[in-house]
């Protein structure tokens, strides 16, 4: 019996060592694949847009469509973590650029913009955006943003409202929106280990690829997304969600500013008691405020792009912004 237990113990130890070795090998493989993939993809990334240098010497990337001083300008701002805003908004921008000058801004840490490690407070991000628009000599424009750009826009308008002729939100956030903390450090560690690439390979929607883009463009968005995923700027922005939402709750939109909220039916269904009501509160008492619910997911401009382009044009036309 004694020999039996000794033999069983030796077998158990060998199995445990084998399992540990398999786990170590798995982690090492995931890390190695990601390491060499990033190096390979870095050589394949094709630059695009215009680099605008602002205070501090950092460069922010901007994509301009339908250039022309005789056209009204729409400044497009991305949702949180959008890998390549220039490509993400390309289809919508090209539907609008016949009548408008479209300026797609890629905040620091996004797309082809620099990573600065400057605290991603709303005040800093809005100051940077304003400096970029000043450098481009854009002084009268419509702000249009997806998701979290909504709360940044509220504070931006409170500070630079004399330059903004309207605000349009694509399923945009609102200040009292329920928020959950994001485990940024854990996600950054997983990303360095290569697990975010593994997850994205299993769940492609995690990279938020423009669905109707060419395969070449989708590949570019993937390369840029893997490179930028949870970098210092994107990570710090997530850490400051609670702070930035509270900051936005201290200001409000002007009561006469044309405001158009285009809301996702899926977001409304997921949060039926507060999502639409939260947006209604932002335009309460504003005769120029409007809300429309479109069928589709949070990234509405991927699935309802033609409807959005038409409705935005109609809305701006109705307020003589043309």
FENQUI-V116608 format. One record per residue. N is the residue number from 1. RES is the residue in one letter. NEAR is the number of other C-alpha atoms within 10 Angstrom. Layout:
N,RES,NEAR
N,RES,NEAR
This chain:
1,X,6
2,X,7
3,X,8
4,X,9
5,X,10
6,X,11
7,X,12
8,X,12
9,X,12
10,X,12
11,X,12
12,X,12
13,X,12
14,X,12
15,X,12
16,X,12
17,X,12
18,X,12
19,X,12
20,X,12
21,X,12
22,X,12
23,X,12
24,X,12
25,X,12
26,X,12
27,X,14
28,X,14
29,X,14
30,X,17
31,X,20
32,X,14
33,X,14
34,X,21
35,X,14
36,X,11
37,X,16
38,X,17
39,X,11
40,X,12
41,X,16
42,X,14
43,X,9
44,X,13
45,X,16
46,X,11
47,X,10
48,X,13
49,X,18
50,X,15
51,X,17
52,X,17
53,X,16
54,X,16
55,X,10
56,X,8
57,X,10
58,X,15
59,X,20
60,X,25
61,X,24
62,X,26
63,X,20
64,X,21
65,X,19
66,X,18
67,X,15
68,X,14
69,X,11
70,X,10
71,X,16
72,X,20
73,X,27
74,X,26
75,X,21
76,X,26
77,X,26
78,X,25
79,X,19
80,X,14
81,X,22
82,X,23
83,X,28
84,X,26
85,X,24
86,X,27
87,X,22
88,X,25
89,X,21
90,X,19
91,X,18
92,X,20
93,X,25
94,X,16
95,X,17
96,X,21
97,X,21
98,X,13
99,X,16
100,X,23
101,X,23
102,X,29
103,X,26
104,X,26
105,X,25
106,X,26
107,X,25
108,X,24
109,X,25
110,X,28
111,X,29
112,X,26
113,X,22
114,X,19
115,X,19
116,X,16
117,X,14
118,X,14
119,X,15
120,X,24
121,X,18
122,X,24
123,X,16
124,X,12
125,X,18
126,X,20
127,X,15
128,X,19
129,X,20
130,X,19
131,X,16
132,X,22
133,X,18
134,X,12
135,X,13
136,X,12
137,X,10
138,X,16
139,X,14
140,X,16
141,X,21
142,X,21
143,X,24
144,X,24
145,X,26
146,X,23
147,X,20
148,X,23
149,X,23
150,X,27
151,X,26
152,X,24
153,X,26
154,X,24
155,X,22
156,X,23
157,X,22
158,X,15
159,X,15
160,X,14
161,X,17
162,X,11
163,X,15
164,X,19
165,X,20
166,X,24
167,X,24
168,X,27
169,X,26
170,X,25
171,X,32
172,X,23
173,X,23
174,X,25
175,X,24
176,X,16
177,X,15
178,X,12
179,X,10
180,X,8
181,X,10
182,X,13
183,X,11
184,X,16
185,X,13
186,X,10
187,X,16
188,X,18
189,X,13
190,X,16
191,X,21
192,X,17
193,X,20
194,X,23
195,X,18
196,X,22
197,X,25
198,X,17
199,X,13
200,X,15
201,X,12
202,X,10
203,X,10
204,X,13
205,X,11
206,X,14
207,X,23
208,X,19
209,X,22
210,X,22
211,X,12
212,X,11
213,X,16
214,X,10
215,X,11
216,X,9
217,X,16
218,X,19
219,X,16
220,X,21
221,X,26
222,X,22
223,X,22
224,X,23
225,X,22
226,X,23
227,X,20
228,X,22
229,X,23
230,X,24
231,X,20
232,X,18
233,X,22
234,X,22
235,X,21
236,X,19
237,X,24
238,X,19
239,X,19
240,X,17
241,X,19
242,X,15
243,X,13
244,X,21
245,X,21
246,X,14
247,X,18
248,X,21
249,X,15
250,X,10
251,X,16
252,X,16
253,X,20
254,X,16
255,X,15
256,X,13
257,X,19
258,X,24
259,X,27
260,X,23
261,X,24
262,X,23
263,X,25
264,X,25
265,X,20
266,X,17
267,X,17
268,X,20
269,X,11
270,X,11
271,X,14
272,X,12
273,X,10
274,X,15
275,X,22
276,X,22
277,X,12
278,X,15
279,X,25
280,X,17
281,X,14
282,X,19
283,X,23
284,X,12
285,X,12
286,X,17
287,X,12
288,X,17
289,X,21
290,X,16
291,X,16
292,X,14
293,X,15
294,X,18
295,X,14
296,X,16
297,X,17
298,X,20
299,X,18
300,X,21
301,X,23
302,X,20
303,X,17
304,X,16
305,X,17
306,X,15
307,X,14
308,X,19
309,X,19
310,X,12
311,X,15
312,X,17
313,X,16
314,X,14
315,X,19
316,X,20
317,X,11
318,X,12
319,X,13
320,X,8
321,X,18
322,X,14
